[in-house]
Amino acid sequence: MSSDHEQELTSGDLAKPMLRLAWPLVVIQLLQVAYNVADTFWLGRLSTVAVGAMSIAFPLIFFIISVGGGFTAAGSILVAQYTGAGGSEEAGEVAGQTIAFVGLLSIGLAIAGFFLTGPMLALLPASEATAAEVIPQAAAYMRVFFLGMPFLFGFFVFVSLMRGHGDTKAPMRIMFVSVLVNVVLDPFLIFGWAGFPEMGIEGAALATILSRGIATVLGMYVLFGTDAGPAVRLEHLNLEWDIVSKITRLGVPTAMEQSASSLAMVIMTAMVASFPPAVVAAYGLGNRLSSLVFLPAMGMGQATNTVVGQNLGADKPERADRAVRFAGKLVFVVMLALAIIAATTPEPIVSVFLPADTPGAAETLAHAADYLRIMSVMFVFMGVLQVFLGAFRGAGSTKTALAFSMVTLWVARVPATYYLAFVRDWGATGLWVAVALGDIVGCIAAGLWLMRGTWKRTVVENPGPDVDLDD
């Protein structure tokens, strides 16, 4: 990314450079979801059991991923603030240390996830039908997926570091290539087309791993073989405790936030698993659809992260505050429009992902439509919350982001799920209402805290262009 573009984030007009930064992030998130949508699309043509297995597997996979995900976010925060402060050497050092540290961590997580698949699934209080039909397929998917964990993290790190530097178009292009490979491979590996082995749900996992591997190789080439992104050199991969400690201080709260979020999803999945397979599959379909709706907010939240980080690094807190307000207003308008569409046409939307002639589809589609209709109430709150959390993370206030994620999930959503679905005996409707309630409560709480203004501080000193990070 050119220096002129970097300066646009910290001076002059705010809306244009922020949108230029955000739209590739929205596309990246769309392409990210395309992995899951492609898998759901093809597995939906295999069986509703396979779709249910994905619903069970994803929160458990995300729980393992989240342990390392916080450290990729920490690298992005530090790169953004050092870039804003004019410390290109420091940004490159942080980037290299993040790659090395997260790479080693991903290998350990891959091994742990593979061997913990059975014990994790055994903890779920599944119904007899779910235990017999869904759980074995979930286990098969998870074990293959965990073997490719380093490829997954390699690309995550690349995207985070480039985003912190202010370059989002290069990751978008590589993501497009990766998704294209996944979409092409899915049916060949799931159904055994053209002489490929018929692997079923394991084929979906393998297609994702192979496509992620290609993305990681391309991403590392961009970082080490081109002038794009932070100036990373091979010597930056030698771990240095002083820099790693900076990454871990910021990364641990974010890792805890993501782990707590994923654990909440695991608990939610455990409660959902006690329902019949049709409800389990509907829960998975609804979550896939909400992740699509989530895209504009996620992209703008990540853009807010970068713009806030660079402006605080450049000692421009008021410009950082204006960025948050602009992002919040834009997300509000977009998410309100999406909420109206989802509330008025849920049946046609959910039917795209599960053909009516699929065995067991009618009941699943009815539950999924109810889920989407109820969930639409919280779209605006869900979106604006991501902007607030992006502001906290960009400022390096990762403990604050952790706190409000805990409020959203552990104070509101999880207790409400148990109370409404089981104590009040609302059944599946209680599950759907609790999901909506969590984001509403979290958004209001985070907004009130943001108004205090105490988040507008940097976590790095302005080093100037040629000062050693360890000084």
Secondary structure, DSSP 8 states (H G I E B T S, - for coil): --HHHHHHTTSS-SHHHHHHHHHHHHHHHHHHHHHHHHHHHHHHTT-HHHHHHHHHHHHHHHHHHHHHHHHHHHHHHHHHHHHHTT-HHHHHHHHHHHHHHHHHHHHHHHHHHHHHHHHHHHTS---HHHHHHHHHHHHHHHHHHHHTHHHHHHHHHHHHHHHHHT--HHHHHHHHHHHHHHHHHHHHHHH-GGG----THHHHHHHHHHHHHHHHHHHHHHHHHSSSSS---GGGGS--HHHHHHHHHHHHHHHHHHHHHHHHHHHHHHHHHTS-HHHHHHHHHHHHHHHHHTHHHHHHHHHHHHHHHHHHHTT-HHHHHHHHHHHHHHHHHHHHHHHHHHHH-HHHHHHTTS-TTSTTHHHHHHHHHHHHHHHGGGHHHHHHHHHHHHHHHHTT-HHHHHHHHHIIIIIIIHHHHHIIIIIS--THHHHHHHHHHHHHHHHHHHHHHHTT-TT---SS----TT--TT-
